[in-house]
Amino acid sequence: MWNKEPFNNVSFNIRALFNFFSGPKYSYLFSGLKVYFIRDDRIVSSATIVSVFPSGPASVDAAVYDNERELLVLIRGRTVHGYKKIGRNSFKMDSAFPKELPSALFTPSAAIRWHDQHQMLLSSGGKFALYDAYWNKSLMSARIVDYFKGLPENIRGISSWKNGQARIYTKNLVFIYDMLLSSTLSDGVPVSTFLKCR
């Protein structure tokens, strides 16, 4: 299922990224019809999304992991798919899914897990919503700039937080964001360079 070929000269238009918070530190990056398995900022393997997430979408607009419920949420359009991890790299759709997002909620372009563990959906129009995937409810909605200063545009995902900092992935750049400074620490680095693909 997983392709372990060398990943030289891979270019990305990131659709989504999520990070597991329990067990080994690794992330999944979604681009096109593929999902890339990342460990220590290196791509170690890849596969088609449908081969890893059965009965799910062929491509993904947003992804986030709910550590408390051990539930991986993949969103395509307005459809929410929830998966439980079984084994090292296998997933099974939770019986409560798929679900459609509530009509009052925007169609998300990304999902992130903030340092306080809240799951948030982001819109391409600059809005965010605190979201509970299990209950399929928006707990609050507002403009991103009113609550989260200094974030880059077009966020697709955030790595795990460590010492108040996290890597923020946009469509094609990676930034280091500092929560206390409410800003990125430098200009963005191309994803392929950051992941050592070139």
TABEL-V70095 format. One record per backbone hydrogen bond with DSSP energy under -1.0 kcal/mol. NH is the residue of the N-H (numbers start at 0). CO is the residue of the C=O. If there is no record, write none. Layout:
<<NH;CO> <NH;CO>>
This chain:
<<2;45> <8;196> <13;170> <14;29> <15;29> <16;155> <17;27> <19;25> <26;37> <27;17> <28;35> <29;15> <30;33> <33;30> <34;46> <35;28> <36;44> <37;26> <38;41> <41;38> <43;36> <44;36> <45;2> <46;34> <48;32> <51;47> <52;48> <55;52> <60;74> <61;74> <63;72> <65;70> <70;65> <71;82> <72;63> <73;80> <74;61> <75;78> <78;75> <79;98> <80;73> <82;71> <83;91> <85;89> <91;83> <93;81> <96;93> <98;79> <100;77> <104;101> <108;121> <109;121> <111;119> <113;117> <116;113> <119;111> <120;128> <121;109> <122;126> <125;122> <127;141> <128;120> <129;139> <130;118> <131;136> <135;131> <136;131> <138;129> <141;127> <143;125> <146;143> <147;143> <155;168> <156;168> <158;166> <161;164> <164;161> <165;176> <167;174> <168;156> <169;172> <173;188> <174;167> <176;165> <177;182> <178;163> <181;177> <182;177> <184;175> <188;173> <190;171> <193;189> <194;190> <195;192> <196;191>>
